[in-house]
Amino acid sequence: MYPKELSGYREEDFLMLSGIQHFSFCRRQWALIHIEQQWDENLRTVEGNIFHKRAHDGYSAEKRKDVIISRGMPVFSRTLGINGVCDIVEFYRDDKKGISLHGREGRYVVCPIEYKKGQPKEDEADILQMAAQAMCLEEMLECEIEKGCLFYGEIRRRIEVPLSEEIRQRVRDTFEEMHHYYERRYTPRVKRTKACNACSLKNLCLPKLMKERSVREYILKRIEEESVD
């Protein structure tokens, strides 16, 4: 698609890792948030922010027997051109398969855990976000991660997700497309779906209105109305 040099992206060109979930849900929503810097809260986003704050509030780490639990761990990938924060990363001691960690005795395998307020979704947006975290960790720690987990608040349990090459390639392709949009400062037109009703940007995006007329027509109409007033 749009390959970069082997050295990867420059830090100033990094995108937010969490944006892959927005982009997978709706490319226009992602562009409104990450390119046009627009945002609006609804009940779902507020509850989701509170839920994530409970998972991590600043970086911290603790050890429970043979497991190290890291909360709010910053991660990045020059290859993907992204940075972000992991809700939870667990390191399980495994002296045969694991990697060495600075200041820790033994060897550990790595497992990222992404927390979500609701329940499992039909699409793969959550999976791609967690997989992107895993790929950052692999690059930073020089390791291989076989699986990650998604924890959903409504069902109160984890779901294990094997990190296949197919999933990894979808992550790479998605971020390449996101970088291309960002470089062009391109905001896609409205493609109205049933998901629009639950979108926190519904009032900013105006999907119903934009389906009926162009943005230019809408702006001209508003100017005319204000000049009459």
N, C-alpha and C positions, 0 to 999 in steps of 0.2 A: 504494500500500500504506500506508505510514506516513510521509508526506512531512514534511521539516523545512523551516524557513525558508531563504530563499536564502543567508543568512549561514552556514549549515551547522551542524555540531555543535560543542559546546563541547569544549575540549581534555580536560577531566576525564571526558568521556563517550566518548573515543576507545577503539576496540577494537584488539586486535592484528591487524595485517594478515595475518600467517601463519595466523591462526585460520580463514581462509576455506577452507584446505585440510582442516583437521579437520572443519569444518562440512559440506563437500561429501562427505567420506568417511562421516561419521556425525554427525548432529546431537546425539545423546546424548554421544558422545565429546567433542565441542566443549564442551558444557555442563558435563561433569564436570571438564574441564581449566580452562575460562575462567570459569565461574560458581562451581563448588564447589571450585576450586583443588586438584583431585586429579591426581596424576601417578604413573606407574610406568614404569620403564625395562625394555626388552627389548633383545635383541641388535640389532634393526633400528634402534631409536631411538639407541642408543649409537653405532653405525657411522655413522648419518646425521649426528649431531652432530659427529663427528670429521671427516667429509667436508666439512661446511659450514665448520668451523674452518680447514680448509686453503684454502678459497675466500676467506675473509676473517677476520682476527683483529684487530678494531679498524679504524677508518677509515683508508684510505690511497689515494693516487692516483699514477699514473705515466704518462708519455707515451712511446709507441713510434711514432716517425715521425709519421703523421697521425692516430693514435688515442690518446685519453686513456682510461686504464683506472682506474675508481674502485671500490674494494673496501669493503664494509661501509658504504655510504652511507645515512644515516638519511633517511627519507621520511615524509610525512604527507599527508592530504587532509581538509580541513574538510568538504568536500561529502559524502564517504563516511563520515567520522567514524572514521578509522583512522590508525595510525602503525606504523612498522616499519623494517626494514633490508633493503636490496637486497644480495644476494650480490655481484654485479658489475653495474656500469653502464658501457657503453662509449660514448664520444663520438667519432664519425667526422667528420673535417673534410670539410665540403661547403659551400663559400662561396655556393652558389646556394640550397640548401634549408635550411641549418642555422640555428642560433640563436647569439647571442653568449654567451660565457661570461666571467665576471669574471676579469680577469687573463690571459686567453688570446687570442692572435692568431687571427683567422679566425672562421669559423662552423662549427657542428657539429650533426649529427643524433644523436639519443639512442636507445640500445638497451639495455633491461634484460636481464640474463641470470640466470636462476635455476638453481642447481645442485641436482641430485638424485642420491642415491647409487645408486639402482637402475636400472630401465629404464622406457621409456614405459608409461603406464598406459592402461587402457581408458576410465576416466572422465576428466573434465576438471578435476579438482581442481588439478593443477599449472598448467594453463593459466590458470585463474581467479586463482591466486596471482600469477603473473607479470603478468597483465593488470592486476591491482590495483596492482602496483608501477608499471607504465607510467602508469596514470591519476593516481597520486600525482605522478610526475615531470612529467606534463603540467601539472598544477595549479601545482606549485612553479616550474617553469621557463617557464611560459606558452608551451608548444610543442605540436606534434602528433607522436605516435609511431606509426608505421605498423606496426611489428612488434617482437616480442621473441623471445628464444631460451630454450630449455630444454636444459641440458647434463646428460646422464645418465652416471653413472660406469661402469655396466656395459658400455655400448656405446661409451663414450669419444668421443662426438660431440655436436654441437649440433643441435637441431631448431628451425627457424624457424617462428614462429607469427604469421600476420597478425592484427592486432587489429581485428576487424570490429566493427560496431555491435552485432551480436547478442551477441558475447562481452562487450562493455562493459555491455550492459543486464543480462546475467546477473550480472555483478559487482555492479551497483547493487542489483538485486533481492535478491541473497544477503546483502549487508551490511545492507540494510533489515530483512530477516528476523532476522538475527543481533542487531541492536540491539533489536528487539522482544522477542526471547527474553531478552536481558540485562536489559532494563528490568523485565521480569516475574520475573526470576530463575527462569526455567522450564527444567527438565531433562526432556526427552522420555522416554517409556517405552522399554523395550527393543523393538527390532525385529530379531530375530536373523537374520543372513545368514551366508554362508560367509566373509565378510570378518572376522567376529568372531574367528576363530581366529588371525589375524595381528595383532590389535589389542593395543597395549601396555597397554591398560586392561582387558583381559579379566578379570583377577582382581578388579578393583575394581568393574567394571560388573556382573559375574555374569550374563551374558546367559542361560545355560542355566537357572540358578536362577530368574531373574525371569520367564522364560517359563512356569514352572510355578506360581509364586505371586506375590502382590503384595509390594511392599517392606514394607508394614505387617505382613503375615503373617510375613515373614521376621524382622523385628525382634522381634515378639512371641514367636516361636519361640525366638530366641536368648536373650531375657530369661528365658523359662521354663527353658531348659537351664542357664543360669547360676545361677538360684535353687535348682535341684535340687542342683547341685554344692556 
